[in-house]
């Protein structure tokens, strides 16, 4: 009688299996070639609709490349610095990383951690991109650190037309005074004026930078000297503080998700976010869908032009990633029209196309939300095209490769918290912030 | 020779799992290391000098002590009270003993999500109930302002970890001989006297171990605090483990992070030695 193990395998078959396994391990490389090659794809953009689009792109790539398996792994807007640092330190890096802000790419490139992206851009087709779309990735002359997978207008001001009408507000606020007045008039009955973040996180830093620019200032001069000891910086802090009473009490803990939800759920009369608002309102609160619109975020006065925060969602490949050639093919595959349009349609207006060939396609234009909110999507596209961020504050600025470290340090968010929550003196806050920024720039 | 050979595996394992990481940590703390590349240069004691000269380390240490002492105190009080209650012949005792362990078994991420939802300013049940009952006019900012943020994490920490105290104390309670209580009752001791003169002395040994273990675990608690407040507002709830994380992965300064970790270990060691010596003296008495 054959003795059987608990799993139902006979000793003989178990021995055969172990022997086969040992032989497979001992076999030369050619015999092991059947093992699928695995690519790891990281992204912080992981909404269910986006995941569906990613799955389509993965499936089509795997079908076109037998023996290749692509695994999607989620990271997050607040968590990616730690995950990327750990990945680089351990050498266990993903093959392709998408949707990180451009300034993160700049930081990694500066430290020699990324593979040049010229090949991928050539595969996608240089002439298919909007003019100058890749300029910010050319940190080293003639070499691209990555490319944009989209554009974003992250500080659009979202408005509820019904609440504006009820408060007798005829037009979208253009200046800070008008915004504050509008928020005061719309606040009440369980609805707050705005969901500005006051937390110690990257959103607070990034949004506050928008306010400094909205006051006509910069964080750094074009040659990257710290310039926060300025009237613009002080005015931005002052205005941010004055808005605190118009934001929900828990805004001291808000990041992107909470801020978005506050507006979408109808808890605030205005919002500050990308076009993801459109898809979320349609899915989660269709009751207000006909009353939602957006405008460029107000500035201190009509003399100061609006400044749009575009984090230039990126694609990059770590230098030590295995199967670099395959990873590059996959990165280029992400821009193939059928998959790319699905990705863009997953959150219409949230990530805007960087390829002019895609924008012109009827398949892209035919989305119901894009058609319903045509004016808003056009405004976001126009704003994002002229957008900047801390890594590239204006066309006159040099690329700031320390921007990622500055955001991760929360220095700017802490300036907001010191002044708004702790009521520390303005002079002390400005002085400390300047010193800490200078220290970070020194590395 | 045989003796050396017999003890060698034990020494090797000890060196591999204790001595090597410890020496590595101290060694790394003497360098300025960029985390993603692990490249750096020797800076000697500069990391320590900067650490001790800055306010952040001392504030984080103070926060760590406040968090550890407060949450540990609540855990012990709640744990002993719950264990005493569950030691009585109450209805559904078996079910209650199982349910009380729930917070300890539930994942920290899930527990924090639930608590953050309860604390939410717009939709949280806590604010809703307090406003409904007239205690508040406006929602309270539980996690974004002080002292609310520290109070909130201490309460959640106590809720999450007090079942560990319950398990340990309940097990000990069941082994205290009934004769001790009978003798105390005959001597005229009331309920409070029986607790202070019989129960507590009997619980002393197990309480000592529980306090020691929970103090070590609470001192290096990371996930609960990080997920609840992220160390904010500002650094008001930033404990030393959060500072290590920020230095290592936020600022990519692995050397400074390791210096904080080494300092943290030294602080913990000092407290543990003091605690053990005090307990040892009391036992000798």
Interface residues (C-beta under 8 A of the other chain):
Chain A: X81 X82 X84 X85 X86 X88 X89 X108 X111 X112 X113 X198 X199 X200 X201 X248 X249 X250 X251 X252 X253 X262 X265 X267 X405 X408 X409 X410 X414 X417 X418 X421 X422
Chain B: X34 X35 X36 X37 X38 X119 X120 X121 X122 X138 X139 X140 X141 X142 X143 X144 X145 X229 X230 X231 X232 X233 X234 X235 X245 X248 X249 X250 X251 X252 X254
